[in-house]
Amino acid sequence: MKTILSSLAIIALTAASYAAPEVGSKAPDFSVKDTNGNTETLSQYKGKYVVLEWTNPDCPFVHKQYDHGNMQKLQKEYTAKGVVWLSVNSSAAGNNGSYTPAEWNKILKDRNAAPTAVLLDQGGTMGKEYAAKTTPHMFIINPDGKLIYQGGIDSIKSADPADIPKATNYVQTALDEAMAGKPVSNPVTQPYGCGVKY
C-alpha cells in the first residue's frame, strides 16, 4: 500500500510539474536553439505578440494545415504585422518527427513555410513547461508576456484539409481580437492532433 501511494505521489508531482500555464498568467520563458543555431528566448521578444506552434512534419493533422497552405498563410499574414511566430518541435531524438537542423530547413523551404524560427526542443523541456500535448498545439502570448490563448488551431477536429474553410480559426480570431484591443472571445480551446513525441 505504501509503495502504491508513493508511486501515486510521484505521478501527481510529475503531472503538477507539467501543468499548463493558465491564460492570463505570465508565459514561461524558454531558451532553445533554432534550426540555424541561434538561441531563441521569449524575453527577447518582449513588446511583441508571440505565437507558439507545436509541430511535427510527419503528423497528418499538421499535413492538413501545411498541404492546404493554411499555416503558411497565417505565418506570412501575422509576421508581416510584427507578430513573432515560433514553430516548436519537441520530438525526442529517434522519435517520429525528429529531424536535423539541415533537414528542418529543407522541410521549411519545400513547404514554403514562413515562421520567424523553428525551435528544436529535443529534450522536451519547453514542451513540458507549456504542457504541449498535440501537433499542432497553439499558444499566443501578448506584448506584456502574458498567455492570452492556448488550444487548437481551429474548431474542426479532423485531418481533412476540406474542413479548413468550414472551421473557425481560433488563432486568427484571437490575434485579430487582441491586436484590436478586444478581449479574446475563446481563450482556451481543446487542442487536437498527434501526440507530441517526447
C-alpha positions in Angstrom: 0.0 0.0 0.0 2.8 2.4 0.9 4.6 1.6 -2.4 1.4 2.3 -4.3 0.8 5.6 -2.5 4.5 6.6 -3.2 4.0 5.8 -6.9 0.8 7.8 -7.0 2.5 10.8 -5.3 5.3 10.7 -7.9 2.8 10.6 -10.7 0.9 13.5 -9.1 4.1 15.5 -8.7 5.1 14.8 -12.3 1.7 15.9 -13.6 1.9 19.1 -11.5 5.4 19.8 -12.9 3.9 19.8 -16.4 0.7 21.7 -15.6 -0.3 24.0 -18.5 0.3 27.7 -17.8 -3.1 29.5 -17.3 -4.4 32.1 -19.7 -3.8 35.5 -18.1 -0.7 34.4 -16.3 2.9 35.1 -17.3 4.1 32.7 -20.1 7.1 30.6 -19.2 10.4 31.9 -20.6 12.5 29.5 -22.6 15.9 29.2 -24.1 16.0 26.9 -27.1 18.2 26.7 -30.2 16.6 27.1 -33.6 17.4 25.4 -36.9 20.1 28.0 -37.6 21.9 27.5 -34.3 20.6 30.7 -32.7 19.3 30.7 -29.2 15.6 31.9 -29.0 14.1 33.2 -25.8 10.7 34.6 -25.0 12.2 37.5 -23.2 14.0 38.7 -26.3 10.5 39.3 -27.9 9.1 41.4 -25.1 6.7 44.0 -26.5 5.6 41.8 -29.3 2.8 39.2 -29.9 4.3 35.7 -30.0 2.7 32.6 -31.5 4.0 29.2 -30.4 3.0 26.4 -32.8 3.9 22.9 -31.8 4.6 20.9 -35.0 5.7 17.6 -36.4 6.1 17.2 -40.2 5.1 13.5 -40.0 1.7 14.2 -38.4 -1.4 14.1 -40.7 -3.0 16.9 -38.7 0.0 19.1 -39.4 -0.1 18.0 -43.0 -3.7 19.1 -43.1 -2.7 22.7 -42.3 0.5 22.8 -44.5 -0.6 20.9 -47.5 -3.6 23.2 -47.8 -1.3 26.2 -47.3 -3.3 27.4 -44.3 -0.4 27.6 -41.7 1.9 29.3 -44.1 -0.8 31.9 -44.9 -1.2 32.6 -41.2 2.6 32.8 -40.7 3.0 35.3 -43.5 0.0 37.4 -42.6 0.9 37.9 -39.0 4.7 38.1 -39.2 4.0 40.9 -41.7 2.1 42.7 -38.9 5.1 42.3 -36.5 4.0 39.1 -34.8 6.8 36.6 -33.9 5.8 33.1 -35.0 7.9 30.3 -33.5 7.3 26.7 -34.6 8.4 24.3 -31.9 9.4 20.6 -32.4 9.6 18.6 -29.2 10.2 15.2 -30.7 12.9 13.3 -28.9 15.9 12.1 -30.9 14.9 8.9 -32.8 11.2 9.6 -32.4 8.7 10.3 -35.1 9.2 13.9 -36.3 12.8 14.3 -35.1 15.0 15.9 -37.8 18.4 17.6 -38.0 18.6 21.3 -38.4 19.5 20.9 -42.1 16.6 18.6 -42.7 14.3 21.0 -41.0 15.4 23.9 -43.1 14.7 21.8 -46.2 11.2 21.0 -44.9 10.6 24.7 -44.4 11.7 25.5 -47.9 9.8 22.7 -49.5 6.6 23.8 -47.7 7.2 27.5 -48.3 6.7 27.9 -44.6 7.4 31.3 -43.0 7.8 31.1 -39.2 10.2 33.5 -37.6 12.1 30.4 -36.5 11.8 26.7 -35.8 12.9 25.7 -32.3 14.4 22.3 -31.7 13.2 21.2 -28.3 14.6 17.6 -28.4 14.8 17.4 -24.7 11.2 18.3 -24.3 11.8 21.0 -21.6 9.9 23.8 -23.4 7.1 21.4 -24.4 6.6 20.2 -20.9 6.7 23.7 -19.4 3.8 24.6 -21.7 2.2 21.2 -21.4 2.1 21.0 -25.2 0.0 17.9 -25.9 -0.6 17.7 -29.7 0.8 18.8 -33.0 -0.5 21.3 -33.7 -1.0 22.9 -30.2 -1.1 26.7 -30.3 -0.3 29.4 -27.8 -0.4 33.2 -28.1 1.5 35.5 -25.8 0.8 39.2 -25.7 3.4 42.0 -25.6 3.3 42.0 -21.8 4.4 38.4 -21.8 1.0 37.0 -20.7 -0.6 34.0 -22.2 -3.9 35.0 -24.0 -4.7 31.9 -25.9 -4.0 28.2 -25.8 -5.6 25.3 -27.6 -6.4 24.1 -31.1 -5.7 25.8 -34.4 -9.4 25.6 -35.3 -12.8 24.3 -34.5 -13.0 21.1 -36.6 -11.0 18.2 -35.1 -10.1 16.3 -38.3 -7.1 15.7 -40.6 -9.1 16.5 -43.7 -8.0 19.7 -45.5 -11.5 20.2 -46.9 -12.6 21.1 -43.3 -10.3 24.1 -43.1 -12.6 26.6 -44.9 -15.6 25.5 -42.8 -13.8 25.8 -39.4 -13.4 28.8 -37.1 -9.7 29.5 -36.9 -9.2 30.2 -33.2 -5.6 31.5 -33.6 -6.6 34.0 -36.3 -9.6 35.2 -34.3 -7.6 35.5 -31.1 -4.8 37.5 -32.8 -7.3 39.8 -34.6 -9.2 40.5 -31.4 -6.2 41.1 -29.2 -4.5 43.3 -31.8 -7.7 45.4 -32.0 -7.6 45.9 -28.2 -10.5 43.5 -27.6 -10.7 40.5 -25.2 -10.1 37.1 -26.7 -13.5 35.5 -27.1 -12.3 31.9 -26.9 -9.1 32.0 -24.8 -8.9 28.2 -24.1 -10.0 25.5 -26.6 -9.3 21.8 -27.0 -6.1 21.1 -28.9 -6.2 18.2 -31.3 -3.7 16.3 -33.5 -1.0 13.8 -33.0 0.5 13.4 -29.5 3.9 15.2 -29.0 6.6 12.6 -29.3 8.6 13.3 -26.1 
